[in-house]
Amino acid sequence: MTEAQTAQEIAQEIAQHIARDIASEITRAVPGARDVTASIQGDTLILDGSVRKAAERNAARRIATSRWGAAKLDDRLTIAPNGDEAADDVYEASLESFPASDPPAWISRWGWPLLTDSSA
């Protein structure tokens, strides 16, 4: 075994220890976190598991990025409101998009120029 292999194995062991700590911290700090695991592949932190609400998912992301730094985060957390079944994509998207950043456009009918000839 060369020194480079040993250093690489030590770095992988440290990374996996950090990943376990991040998963433990998320489980303690986020009330709806269930079966959360974290692993590291290269410079990417991968989160797996489920939470009940989008806010809990965001809290887990904040913990992960604060501990892992500016490296890549692959968030595979699902939102399961009842705790048993995974929420469908439409439900999850609606949770994450509310409140919308931009309200729907509203145009007054009276704001448009009149179509009649006003000179007559």
MOFENJO-V919283 format. One record per residue. N is the residue number from 1. RES is the residue in one letter. PHI is phi in whole degrees, 0 to 359 (NA if undefined). PSI is psi in radians with two decimals (NA if undefined). OMEGA is omega in degrees with one decimal (none if undefined). Layout:
BEGIN
n: (N N)
res: (RES RES)
phi: (PHI PHI)
psi: (PSI PSI)
omega: (OMEGA OMEGA)
END
This chain:
BEGIN
n: (1 2 3 4 5 6 7 8 9 10 11 12 13 14 15 16 17 18 19 20 21 22 23 24 25 26 27 28 29 30 31 32 33 34 35 36 37 38 39 40 41 42 43 44 45 46 47 48 49 50 51 52 53 54 55 56 57 58 59 60 61 62 63 64 65 66 67 68 69 70 71 72 73 74 75 76 77 78 79 80 81 82 83 84 85 86 87 88 89 90 91 92 93 94 95 96 97 98 99 100 101 102 103 104 105 106 107 108 109 110 111 112 113 114 115 116 117 118 119 120)
res: (M T E A Q T A Q E I A Q E I A Q H I A R D I A S E I T R A V P G A R D V T A S I Q G D T L I L D G S V R K A A E R N A A R R I A T S R W G A A K L D D R L T I A P N G D E A A D D V Y E A S L E S F P A S D P P A W I S R W G W P L L T D S S A)
phi: (NA 273 296 295 295 297 297 294 296 294 298 294 295 296 298 292 296 299 299 297 297 296 298 296 295 297 298 287 273 252 300 269 284 228 54 280 232 226 218 235 234 66 255 252 267 250 256 233 130 217 226 272 224 297 297 290 296 295 296 296 299 298 299 298 288 289 275 269 91 273 290 289 236 255 270 249 293 253 257 236 302 268 88 256 255 285 288 285 299 293 298 297 296 293 295 283 262 259 286 295 288 237 289 296 289 226 241 286 296 278 283 277 296 292 275 272 278 276 277 280)
psi: (2.26 2.93 -0.61 -0.73 -0.75 -0.77 -0.69 -0.73 -0.68 -0.74 -0.71 -0.70 -0.73 -0.75 -0.74 -0.60 -0.77 -0.75 -0.76 -0.71 -0.72 -0.78 -0.71 -0.74 -0.71 -0.77 -0.68 -0.71 -0.44 1.94 -0.61 0.12 2.24 2.35 0.71 2.25 2.69 2.46 2.83 2.23 1.96 -2.13 0.27 2.25 2.20 2.14 2.29 2.75 -2.82 2.71 2.92 -0.51 2.79 -0.62 -0.63 -0.63 -0.74 -0.67 -0.71 -0.72 -0.76 -0.75 -0.82 -0.80 -0.53 -0.58 -0.62 -0.34 -2.66 0.10 3.08 2.54 2.15 1.75 1.91 0.31 2.39 2.73 2.04 1.61 -0.63 -0.10 -0.28 -0.90 2.60 2.47 2.60 2.90 -0.67 -0.77 -0.79 -0.75 -0.66 -0.63 -0.73 -0.35 -0.05 2.36 2.57 2.57 -0.55 2.25 2.79 2.58 2.52 2.16 2.22 2.47 -0.52 -0.17 -0.31 2.63 2.52 2.51 -0.19 2.74 2.02 -0.11 -0.21 NA)
omega: (-178.8 177.9 179.8 177.9 179.5 178.9 179.4 178.5 178.3 178.9 178.3 179.0 177.8 180.0 179.6 175.3 177.2 179.8 178.1 178.2 179.5 179.1 178.4 -179.7 177.7 -179.4 178.9 -170.9 -176.1 -172.9 -176.7 -177.9 179.4 176.5 -179.1 174.2 176.3 175.5 -177.7 175.0 -175.8 177.8 -176.7 173.6 -177.9 176.5 175.1 177.6 -179.6 174.7 -178.1 -173.4 177.8 179.3 178.0 176.7 178.3 177.7 177.7 177.3 -179.8 178.5 -177.8 -178.1 177.8 179.4 -175.0 177.8 -173.4 179.4 -175.9 176.0 175.1 -175.0 177.5 178.5 176.4 177.0 179.6 -173.4 -178.1 177.8 -176.8 -175.8 177.3 179.2 179.2 -174.9 -178.7 179.2 179.9 179.2 -179.8 177.3 -176.3 -176.5 -178.8 -8.0 -178.4 -179.4 178.1 177.5 178.7 -179.3 176.9 -178.0 178.5 176.4 -175.8 179.8 -178.9 175.5 179.6 -177.4 -178.9 179.2 -175.9 -178.4 -176.2 none)
END
